[in-house]
Amino acid sequence: MQEFPPPPRAAELSKLITKRVREVKESGGTRETVTVEWNGQPLNVEVIDLPLSDLYYNPATHRIRAQRTFDAAKDETLKSDPWGGDGQGFLDLLLKAEPADPTRRDPAFDKLKKSLQEYGQTDPGLITHDGILVNGNTRAAALRELDAAGTMRVGVLPASFTWADINAVELALQLRKDHRRDYSYINRLLAMEEQASLGRTPEVIAKAFRIQTKTYEQERWILRVVRDQIERSTSQNAALRLVDFEDHQEKLKELHRDYVKLAAADPERAEMLKESRMTAITLGFSKTDVRHIEQGFHEKYLSAVLPEGLLAGAEEEQSVSVPGLGLSVPGASAKVFAARELNRCVLQAKAQVASAETSEEEKRQAQALQDGVSVAFDKAIDRAGRDARLRKRKQLAPERLLDACAAIELCIGELVKARASHSLDEAAFDEAAVRLRDSVRQLAQQAGRGAREPGEGVSWLLSAASAGLS
């Protein structure tokens, strides 16, 4: 959990806030309060008006936790001086930016700003006794653009609240069903990770996030994979960031489902599936394209179209040394190692292209590698997609016939019930049976075409249709 020192004007602001709260309580009029959840119990806190200039953005807010990795230098400044102009300015920028691309302004922020301009502040924010915004950071950013010298209505948390209490309250407010703006996907995963680090069980965390425990386990697996991808992308001064994975939620969830299903039967092929799909995700392929990467994709489609020499030596047998024993044991198979190496090359290339520390020549080489692998994946995915569509067409007719069999079995049960209750419409049933006869005859004609040695089922179908027994 991230903790920060009090702001430089903490004592001064605490006195002002205490005075305003006391004035509200002693005014005798109708008092506005805001209810927050703390330790599973509702807590009502007083609402006051404070100048926007006296409020600090919360550097520990879950809302932009992943986006802070967008600029490592500014993030370090934020950690070392969270209340200074540079740190607060960085938070202001991220609160207004798109979660997946902090270089672009978020249309949702402008929509919020327009709403505040037209209708004013309908809901109060929430602050600590030091003037740190616990809830309402984005609203404060919008209000400052509208009127930097204005005020903001805020509820005031008890002075005894620790950073753990602050984070818990913020999370509880965000997970209410009436929240205005969701956390981005990666920030939600980070919030779950933080709850786990506090010793909370999966069942408790899943309940807090209003999801099933199996969904929570899926989200933790995805975050581990994302962190592994970031670690493997590190090369010289370049590395991918958490924010680079914001737009891939559905792809990552589908990967988890397919990985778990395959790993139960063949862990090695499951690893190859994961590596190949993560490579495609890094290269920016769409969800429908990524779906075509199934077990056997690397061997059947990809290896033949990869640039020559890209994975030289990757097919050799791999081994892992056991520290302290001087022994080596077999590592991942050559095929798994090749898939991992390909993924690592693409991860590092993407990181180098995006890094400001990379030279132009290094960027050119990294981009060339990305482009070469992307072309290979495009060709392989196209072939895999065509094969998948062909398999689907081959299976479509048998599946339709099985559906018809299931419908007939249901019809048998309904027929028995109708006979027993003397409620059967004989004429309607006879009409339906005639239609069935005609459909079976047409099916037999099509099934008999080109069948030199029909199987048992088709033989019966042909004879039944010709004999008029269908």
KERO-442384 format. One line per 3 residues: number of its first residue (from 1); their letters; for each residue x, y, z of C-alpha. Coordinates in Angstrom, 1 decimal. Layout:
NUM = A = X/Y/Z; ...
END
This chain:
1 = MQE = 0.0/0.0/0.0; 1.3/3.4/-0.9; 1.5/5.9/1.9
4 = FPP = 2.6/9.6/1.7; 3.6/12.3/4.2; 1.1/15.0/5.1
7 = PPR = 0.9/18.0/2.7; 3.1/21.0/3.6; 0.0/23.1/4.7
10 = AAE = -1.6/20.2/6.6; -1.7/21.9/10.0; -3.1/25.1/8.6
13 = LSK = -5.7/23.3/6.5; -6.7/21.1/9.4; -7.5/24.1/11.5
16 = LIT = -9.5/25.7/8.7; -11.4/22.4/8.1; -12.1/21.9/11.8
19 = KRV = -13.4/25.5/12.0; -15.7/25.0/9.0; -17.1/21.8/10.4
22 = REV = -17.7/23.4/13.8; -19.5/26.3/12.1; -21.8/23.9/10.2
25 = KES = -22.7/22.0/13.4; -23.4/25.2/15.3; -25.4/27.0/12.6
28 = GGT = -28.6/25.3/13.7; -29.9/25.0/10.1; -30.3/21.9/7.9
31 = RET = -26.9/20.2/7.7; -25.7/18.3/4.7; -23.9/15.0/5.3
34 = VTV = -22.5/12.3/3.1; -22.5/8.6/4.0; -19.5/6.4/3.5
37 = EWN = -18.8/2.8/4.3; -16.1/2.1/6.9; -15.4/-1.3/8.5
40 = GQP = -18.7/-2.5/7.1; -20.7/0.2/8.8; -22.2/3.5/7.5
43 = LNV = -20.4/6.6/8.6; -22.1/10.1/8.2; -19.7/13.0/7.8
46 = EVI = -20.3/16.7/7.6; -20.2/18.5/4.3; -18.5/21.9/4.0
49 = DLP = -17.3/24.4/1.3; -13.6/24.7/0.7; -11.6/26.7/-1.9
52 = LSD = -10.4/24.5/-4.7; -6.9/26.0/-4.2; -6.8/24.4/-0.7
55 = LYY = -7.5/20.9/-2.0; -4.8/18.3/-3.0; -5.3/15.5/-5.5
58 = NPA = -4.8/12.1/-3.9; -1.5/10.6/-5.1; -2.7/7.2/-3.9
61 = THR = -6.0/7.2/-5.7; -6.8/3.9/-7.5; -8.3/5.8/-10.4
64 = IRA = -5.0/6.6/-12.2; -2.7/4.0/-10.6; -1.9/2.2/-13.9
67 = QRT = -1.7/5.5/-15.8; 1.2/6.7/-13.6; 3.4/4.2/-15.4
70 = FDA = 2.9/6.2/-18.6; 5.8/8.5/-17.6; 8.4/6.9/-15.3
73 = AKD = 10.2/10.2/-14.6; 7.1/12.1/-13.6; 6.0/9.1/-11.5
76 = ETL = 9.2/9.2/-9.6; 8.7/13.0/-9.1; 5.2/12.2/-7.8
79 = KSD = 6.6/9.7/-5.3; 9.3/12.0/-4.0; 7.2/15.2/-3.9
82 = PWG = 3.5/14.3/-4.2; 2.3/17.7/-3.1; 4.5/19.9/-5.3
85 = GDG = 3.5/21.6/-8.5; 5.0/18.9/-10.7; 3.5/16.0/-8.9
88 = QGF = 0.1/17.5/-8.6; 0.3/18.7/-12.2; 1.0/15.1/-13.3
91 = LDL = -2.1/13.9/-11.4; -4.2/16.7/-13.0; -3.0/15.5/-16.5
94 = LLK = -3.9/11.9/-15.8; -7.3/12.6/-14.4; -8.2/14.3/-17.6
97 = AEP = -6.6/11.8/-19.9; -7.9/8.6/-21.6; -7.1/5.5/-19.5
100 = ADP = -5.5/3.6/-22.4; -3.7/6.6/-23.9; -2.8/9.4/-21.5
103 = TRR = -1.6/11.5/-24.4; -5.2/12.1/-25.4; -7.9/13.9/-23.5
106 = DPA = -10.8/11.7/-22.3; -14.2/12.6/-23.8; -15.7/11.4/-20.6
109 = FDK = -13.9/14.1/-18.7; -15.3/16.8/-21.0; -18.8/15.3/-20.6
112 = LKK = -18.3/15.6/-16.8; -17.1/19.1/-17.1; -20.1/20.1/-19.2
115 = SLQ = -22.5/18.5/-16.7; -20.9/20.5/-13.9; -21.2/23.7/-15.9
118 = EYG = -24.9/23.1/-16.6; -26.1/21.7/-13.4; -23.4/22.4/-10.8
121 = QTD = -21.9/20.0/-8.3; -24.7/17.6/-7.3; -22.7/15.3/-5.2
124 = PGL = -20.1/16.3/-2.6; -16.5/15.1/-2.8; -14.7/13.6/0.2
127 = ITH = -11.5/14.8/1.9; -9.2/14.1/4.8; -8.5/16.6/7.6
130 = DGI = -5.4/17.5/5.7; -7.3/18.6/2.5; -6.5/15.5/0.4
133 = LVN = -9.3/14.4/-1.9; -10.4/10.9/-1.3; -13.3/11.0/-3.6
136 = GNT = -14.0/13.6/-6.3; -10.5/14.1/-7.7; -11.8/14.2/-11.3
139 = RAA = -14.6/16.5/-10.4; -12.1/18.8/-8.7; -10.0/18.9/-11.9
142 = ALR = -13.1/19.8/-14.0; -14.2/22.5/-11.5; -10.7/24.0/-11.6
145 = ELD = -11.0/24.3/-15.4; -14.3/26.0/-15.0; -13.3/28.3/-12.1
148 = AAG = -9.9/27.9/-10.5; -10.9/30.4/-7.8; -14.1/28.7/-7.0
151 = TMR = -15.1/26.3/-4.2; -16.1/22.6/-3.9; -18.5/20.9/-1.5
154 = VGV = -16.7/18.1/0.3; -17.4/15.7/3.2; -14.7/15.6/5.9
157 = LPA = -13.4/12.2/7.1; -12.4/11.9/10.8; -8.9/13.2/11.7
160 = SFT = -7.9/9.8/13.0; -8.1/8.1/9.5; -5.0/6.4/8.3
163 = WAD = -3.9/5.8/4.7; -5.4/2.3/5.0; -8.7/3.8/6.0
166 = INA = -8.6/6.3/3.2; -7.9/3.6/0.6; -10.7/1.4/2.0
169 = VEL = -13.2/4.3/1.9; -12.3/5.2/-1.7; -12.6/1.7/-2.8
172 = ALQ = -16.0/1.2/-1.1; -17.3/4.4/-2.7; -16.1/3.3/-6.2
175 = LRK = -17.8/-0.1/-5.9; -21.2/1.3/-5.1; -23.7/0.5/-7.8
178 = DHR = -24.4/4.2/-8.5; -20.8/5.2/-9.2; -20.4/7.8/-11.9
181 = RDY = -17.2/6.7/-13.6; -15.6/3.2/-13.4; -12.0/2.6/-12.6
184 = SYI = -10.2/1.5/-15.8; -9.6/-2.2/-16.1; -6.0/-2.3/-14.9
187 = NRL = -6.7/0.0/-12.0; -9.4/-2.4/-10.9; -7.0/-5.3/-11.0
190 = LAM = -4.5/-3.2/-9.0; -7.2/-2.5/-6.4; -7.9/-6.2/-6.0
193 = EEQ = -4.2/-6.9/-5.6; -4.0/-4.2/-2.9; -6.8/-5.9/-1.0
196 = ASL = -5.1/-9.2/-1.2; -1.9/-7.7/0.1; -3.9/-6.6/3.2
199 = GRT = -4.6/-10.2/4.0; -8.2/-10.4/2.8; -9.4/-13.7/1.5
202 = PEV = -10.5/-14.2/-2.2; -14.1/-14.7/-1.0; -14.1/-11.3/0.9
205 = IAK = -12.5/-9.4/-2.0; -14.9/-11.0/-4.6; -17.8/-9.9/-2.5
208 = AFR = -16.5/-6.4/-2.2; -16.1/-6.1/-6.0; -19.5/-7.8/-6.6
211 = IQT = -18.0/-10.6/-8.6; -17.7/-14.4/-8.2; -14.6/-15.9/-6.6
214 = KTY = -13.7/-17.6/-9.9; -13.8/-14.2/-11.6; -11.5/-12.8/-9.0
217 = EQE = -9.1/-15.7/-9.5; -9.2/-15.0/-13.3; -8.4/-11.3/-12.7
220 = RWI = -5.4/-12.1/-10.5; -4.1/-14.5/-13.1; -4.4/-11.8/-15.8
223 = LRV = -2.5/-9.3/-13.6; 0.3/-11.8/-13.1; 0.5/-12.4/-16.8
226 = VRD = 0.6/-8.6/-17.5; 3.4/-8.1/-14.9; 5.3/-11.0/-16.5
229 = QIE = 5.0/-9.4/-19.9; 6.3/-6.1/-18.6; 9.2/-7.7/-16.9
232 = RST = 10.2/-9.6/-20.1; 9.8/-6.4/-22.2; 12.6/-4.7/-20.2
235 = SQN = 15.6/-4.0/-22.3; 18.2/-1.3/-21.6; 16.1/1.8/-20.7
238 = AAL = 12.9/0.6/-22.3; 10.0/-1.4/-20.9; 6.3/-1.7/-21.4
241 = RLV = 3.9/-0.1/-18.9; 0.7/-1.2/-17.2; -1.2/1.4/-19.2
244 = DFE = -0.2/-0.5/-22.4; -2.6/-3.3/-21.5; -5.7/-1.2/-20.7
247 = DHQ = -7.6/-2.0/-23.9; -7.1/-5.8/-23.9; -9.6/-6.8/-21.2
250 = EKL = -11.7/-9.2/-23.3; -8.7/-10.7/-25.1; -7.1/-11.4/-21.8
253 = KEL = -10.2/-13.0/-20.3; -10.7/-15.2/-23.3; -7.0/-16.2/-23.1
256 = HRD = -7.5/-17.3/-19.4; -10.6/-19.4/-20.2; -8.9/-21.2/-23.1
259 = YVK = -5.6/-21.5/-21.2; -7.2/-23.2/-18.2; -9.2/-25.5/-20.3
262 = LAA = -6.2/-26.6/-22.4; -3.8/-26.7/-19.4; -5.9/-29.4/-17.7
265 = ADP = -5.1/-31.8/-20.6; -1.8/-30.5/-22.1; 0.2/-27.9/-20.0
268 = ERA = 2.8/-27.5/-22.7; 0.4/-26.6/-25.5; -1.4/-24.3/-23.0
271 = EML = 1.9/-22.4/-22.5; 2.4/-22.1/-26.3; -1.2/-20.8/-26.7
274 = KES = -0.6/-18.2/-24.0; 2.7/-17.0/-25.6; 1.3/-16.9/-29.1
277 = RMT = -1.8/-15.0/-28.1; 0.1/-12.5/-26.0; 2.4/-11.9/-28.9
280 = AIT = -0.6/-11.1/-31.1; -2.1/-8.9/-28.4; 1.2/-7.0/-28.2
283 = LGF = 1.2/-6.5/-32.0; -2.4/-5.0/-31.8; -4.4/-7.7/-33.4
286 = SKT = -8.2/-7.6/-32.9; -10.2/-9.9/-30.6; -11.6/-11.9/-33.5
289 = DVR = -8.1/-12.4/-35.0; -6.7/-13.5/-31.6; -9.4/-16.1/-31.3
292 = HIE = -8.0/-17.9/-34.3; -4.9/-18.6/-32.4; -5.7/-22.0/-30.9
295 = QGF = -3.6/-25.1/-29.9; -1.1/-26.0/-32.6; -1.1/-22.5/-34.1
298 = HEK = 2.7/-22.0/-33.8; 3.6/-25.3/-35.5; 0.8/-25.5/-38.1
301 = YLS = 0.7/-21.9/-39.3; 3.2/-19.5/-37.8; 6.6/-21.2/-37.9
304 = AVL = 6.6/-21.5/-41.7; 6.1/-17.8/-42.3; 8.3/-16.2/-39.6
307 = PEG = 11.3/-14.1/-40.8; 14.3/-16.3/-41.3; 16.9/-16.3/-38.5
310 = LLA = 14.6/-14.6/-36.0; 14.7/-17.6/-33.5; 18.1/-19.1/-34.4
313 = GAE = 19.0/-21.6/-31.7; 15.5/-21.6/-30.1; 14.9/-25.2/-31.3
316 = EEQ = 17.8/-26.5/-29.2; 17.1/-28.5/-26.1; 16.8/-26.2/-23.0
319 = SVS = 17.9/-26.9/-19.5; 17.8/-25.1/-16.1; 20.6/-25.1/-13.6
322 = VPG = 19.8/-25.9/-9.9; 21.6/-23.3/-7.7; 24.0/-24.8/-5.2
325 = LGL = 23.9/-28.4/-6.6; 25.7/-28.0/-9.9; 23.0/-29.9/-11.7
328 = SVP = 20.9/-29.2/-14.7; 17.3/-30.4/-15.2; 15.3/-30.3/-18.4
331 = GAS = 13.5/-26.9/-18.9; 10.7/-25.9/-21.2; 10.5/-27.9/-24.4
334 = AKV = 12.1/-26.4/-27.6; 8.7/-25.5/-28.9; 7.6/-23.6/-25.8
337 = FAA = 11.0/-21.9/-25.6; 10.6/-20.8/-29.2; 7.2/-19.3/-28.5
340 = REL = 8.5/-17.5/-25.4; 11.5/-16.1/-27.3; 9.3/-14.8/-30.1
343 = NRC = 7.1/-13.1/-27.5; 10.0/-11.6/-25.7; 11.5/-10.2/-28.9
346 = VLQ = 8.2/-8.5/-29.8; 7.7/-7.2/-26.3; 11.2/-5.7/-26.2
349 = AKA = 10.8/-4.3/-29.7; 7.5/-2.6/-28.8; 9.0/-1.1/-25.7
352 = QVA = 12.0/0.2/-27.6; 9.8/1.9/-30.2; 7.8/3.6/-27.5
355 = SAE = 10.8/4.7/-25.4; 12.3/8.2/-25.6; 15.6/6.8/-24.5
358 = TSE = 16.0/4.6/-27.6; 18.2/5.8/-30.5; 16.6/6.3/-33.9
361 = EEK = 18.6/3.4/-35.3; 17.5/1.1/-32.5; 13.9/2.2/-33.0
364 = RQA = 14.2/1.5/-36.7; 15.5/-2.0/-36.1; 12.8/-2.6/-33.4
367 = QAL = 10.0/-1.4/-35.8; 11.3/-3.6/-38.6; 11.2/-6.6/-36.3
370 = QDG = 7.6/-5.8/-35.2; 6.5/-5.3/-38.8; 8.1/-8.6/-39.9
373 = VSV = 6.5/-10.6/-37.1; 3.2/-8.8/-37.6; 3.1/-9.7/-41.3
376 = AFD = 3.8/-13.4/-40.4; 1.1/-13.4/-37.8; -1.3/-11.8/-40.3
379 = KAI = -0.7/-14.6/-42.8; -0.8/-17.3/-40.1; -4.1/-16.0/-38.6
382 = DRA = -5.6/-15.7/-42.1; -4.8/-19.4/-42.8; -6.0/-20.5/-39.3
385 = GRD = -9.2/-18.5/-39.8; -9.9/-20.1/-43.2; -9.3/-23.6/-41.7
388 = ARL = -11.6/-22.8/-38.8; -14.4/-21.6/-41.1; -14.0/-24.8/-43.1
391 = RKR = -14.2/-27.0/-40.0; -17.3/-25.1/-38.9; -19.0/-25.7/-42.3
394 = KQL = -18.1/-29.4/-42.1; -19.7/-29.6/-38.6; -22.7/-27.4/-39.3
397 = APE = -25.0/-30.1/-41.0; -24.3/-32.8/-38.3; -25.0/-30.3/-35.5
400 = RLL = -28.3/-29.2/-37.1; -29.4/-32.8/-37.4; -28.5/-33.4/-33.7
403 = DAC = -30.5/-30.4/-32.8; -33.4/-31.9/-34.7; -33.0/-35.2/-32.9
406 = AAI = -33.1/-33.3/-29.5; -36.3/-31.5/-30.6; -38.0/-34.8/-31.6
409 = ELC = -37.1/-36.3/-28.2; -38.8/-33.4/-26.5; -41.7/-33.8/-28.8
412 = IGE = -42.1/-37.5/-27.7; -42.4/-36.4/-24.1; -45.0/-33.7/-25.0
415 = LVK = -46.9/-36.2/-27.1; -47.2/-38.6/-24.2; -48.4/-35.9/-21.9
418 = ARA = -51.0/-34.7/-24.4; -52.3/-38.2/-25.0; -52.7/-38.8/-21.3
421 = SHS = -54.6/-35.6/-20.8; -56.7/-36.0/-24.0; -55.5/-32.6/-25.1
424 = LDE = -53.7/-33.5/-28.4; -54.7/-31.5/-31.5; -54.7/-34.5/-33.9
427 = AAF = -55.1/-32.5/-37.1; -52.2/-30.1/-36.2; -50.0/-33.1/-35.2
430 = DEA = -50.8/-34.9/-38.5; -49.9/-31.8/-40.5; -46.6/-31.5/-38.7
433 = AVR = -45.8/-35.1/-39.3; -46.4/-34.6/-43.1; -43.9/-31.7/-43.0
436 = LRD = -41.5/-34.0/-41.2; -41.9/-36.7/-43.9; -41.2/-34.2/-46.7
439 = SVR = -38.2/-32.8/-44.8; -36.7/-36.2/-44.2; -37.1/-37.1/-47.9
442 = QLA = -35.3/-34.0/-49.0; -32.6/-34.7/-46.5; -32.2/-38.2/-47.8
445 = QQA = -31.8/-37.0/-51.4; -29.0/-34.6/-50.4; -27.3/-37.2/-48.1
448 = GRG = -27.3/-39.8/-50.9; -25.6/-37.6/-53.4; -21.9/-38.5/-53.8
451 = ARE = -22.0/-41.1/-51.1; -20.3/-44.2/-52.6; -20.3/-46.2/-49.4
454 = PGE = -22.8/-44.6/-47.1; -22.6/-45.4/-43.4; -25.3/-47.1/-41.2
457 = GVS = -27.2/-43.9/-40.5; -27.3/-42.6/-44.1; -28.2/-46.1/-45.4
460 = WLL = -31.2/-46.2/-43.1; -32.2/-42.7/-44.1; -32.1/-43.6/-47.8
463 = SAA = -34.0/-46.8/-47.3; -36.6/-45.2/-45.0; -37.2/-42.4/-47.5
466 = SAG = -37.5/-44.7/-50.5; -39.8/-47.1/-48.6; -42.1/-44.2/-47.5
469 = LS = -41.5/-45.0/-43.8; -40.2/-41.6/-42.9
END
